[in-house]
């Protein structure tokens, strides 16, 4: 699996989400959907009914990032609504292994997200239950935040954990990912990149995706973790 780009529609025009997805469809791998409930994070975005409609209309598979409380109750519904990947926060889950298995049984990839201050090492033994690990590179809740360089060592440690166990677990980063940060993320070990304002703030979102992909691919090719 090579570099993947998952543009976030948090920075898109919410009045025309299907049209906004179409703008990135020629270049992107996924469409990243941020679901916030104003409880787990201090922001409210869209929910299950909109995801269901978007899954039916989207030319791209949905990559749903659930920033919600009581995630053990609600996450599987997003898989059933058509999301191909569902990522939940370990800080919000009482039973992450059970939830990951339920998501897979519902036909979705299972992702586990960690806030910037949450260490990755305590969850090393969970990695075989996952398809993706998402490391937040900003505090979750709002788009357009500045990238937190302090997460880079954690990305590297996460890649080492995946590599040492020879697992096929994608390593996603989300928050402040742009032309001036994506190469550092790729060099540290990330291979799936969420970008919001860097894509939808550009005159040509598809071209912005292509540019980010090129940068990440070049950095990944020469990175420590891709050498055998």
N, C-alpha and C positions, 0 to 999 in steps of 0.2 A: 504494500500500500504506500503510495506516494503522498505528497502534500495535498491537503484538502482545505478548501476555503468555504466557510459557512457564514455568509453575511447576515448580520442581525437586522431584522425589520424594526427593532426598537427605534432606529434612526430614520425609518421610512415614513411615508405619508399614510397614516392609519385610515384615512378616508378612501384609499384605493390600494389595499394590500395586494390584491391579485395582480394589479398593474405593476406595483412595485417589485413583486417577485419576478414578473416577466422581464423586467429591466436587467436582472442579474442572471436569468436562466441560461443565456448562452455561455457563461463563464464559470458560474459557481457550482459547487458539488451539493450543497445543502442550503436550506434557508433556516436560519437560527431564529427561533421564536421564544422570546423572553416572557414567561408567565409570572406575574407578581401579584400578591394578594393584599398588600398594605399591612401585613402582619409579620411575616418573616423578614420582609424588607419594607422600608417606608415609601413605597410607591405602588400604584395600582395600574396594571396594563390590561391585557386581554385574558380571556379564560377559555374554558372547554368548548362552548358553542362556536366561538370564532375559529379556534383551532380545527374543529371538525369541518367547517366550511372551507377553510384555507387548504386543508388536506385534499379536499375534493377538487379544488380549483388550481392548486399549485403545479407547476411544471417540474418542481424540484421536491425531493423528499424533505419532510419536516424534521428538524433537530430541535426538540423542545427542551428548554432549560427551565425547570420548575423552581422558582424562588418563592415557595409557599409553605405555610405551616400545615401540619397534619398531612404530610406528603404520603405517608403510608396508605392513607384512605383514598387519595385522589389520583395518584400517579398512573395507575393502570388504566384509568379512564382515558388518558391522553393516548396511550398505545391503541386502545380500542377505537379511538376517534380517527386514527390514521397516521399518527406520528411514527416515523420509522426509527427515531432515536429519542429516548426519554431520559433526561438527566435530572437527578434529584440531589439535594444537598444532604450530606451526611449529618450536618448539624440539626436537620429537621426530621430525621428518620429514627424511629425507635428500633427498627428491625431491617437494616440495610440489605443483608443477605437475602432475607425472604422477599423483600421488595424487588431486588434485582432479578431474582428467579421468576417472580410473577410477571415482570415486564417482558422477560424473554419468552415466557409461556404465552404471552399475549401477542407475540410476533414482533416486538420492538427490540432494538439494541438497548442495553442498560448502561447508563452512565452515572458516575458518582462525582459530585462537585464538592470542592473544598474552598472555603473562604481564604483570603490571604494569610490570616493568622492561624489557620488550622494546619497542623503538621501532617505530612503524608505518611510517615513511618508507621503510626498505629494501625493503618489500614492496609498494610502490605499484604496481609494474609487474605484480604478480600479481593485482591486483584483478579484471581482466576474466575471469580463470579461476575466480572465486569467486561464490557466491551469497550468502554471509554472512561478515562479519568479526566475531569475538567478542573483545572487549577485557575481560580479567579485571579486576575492580575490587576483588579481594582476591587473596592468593596462593592458587593452586589447591591443593585437598587436603581442605579441611574446610568444612562449612557453619557458619553462625552467626557469621562473622567481621565485623569492623567495616569499613565502606566506606572505601576509600582515595581521598580527594579529589584526590590527586596525579594520578590517571588522567584527570580531567576535561579538561585541556588536550589529552591524547592523543585523547580521543573527538572533540573539536572538530577536530583535525588530520585524523583519519580521515574525518570527514564532509566536510571540505574536499576531500580527495583524491577521494572518491566523487563529490561534486558537480561538481568541475572536469572530471571525465572523463565526466559524464553517464551514470553506471552505475546499474544496478538491483541494487545490492548492499545487503543488509540490514546494519545495524550493531547488534550485540547487546552488552549488558552483563550481567555475571554476578558477583555477590558483594556482599552487604550492601545489595541493592536493597530498599527499603521505602518507606513513606509519606514519610519525611523525607529521602530521597535521590533518588527516582525523577524528580522534577521537574528537578533539576539535571542528571541524565543526559539527559533528553529535551531540555532547552535546549541542551546541548552538542552533541547530534546523534544520540543513540541512538534507535532505533525498535523494537527488540525487547528485552524485559526479562525476565530470569530472576529469579525470587523464590522462595526456599525457605521459610525460617522465617517470613517476613512473611505467607505464605499458609497454610502448614500449622500455624503457631502460632496462627492465628485460630480462633475458635469456628465461623465459617462461612467455609471456604476460598473458595467461589465468590464470596461477597460481598466478600472481601478482594481477589480478582482484579478484580472490577468496580470497586472503589475505586481500585486502582492504575492501571487502564486510564483511568479518568476523569481522574486527576491527570496522567498522561503525555500524554494527548490534548490537554488544555488547554495544557500547557507546550509541546508540539510545535507547536500551532497558532500560537503567538505567537513561536516561536523564530526566530533569525536565519536558519537554514538552510532554513526552510519558506517564507520570503518570496521572491517572484519579482521 
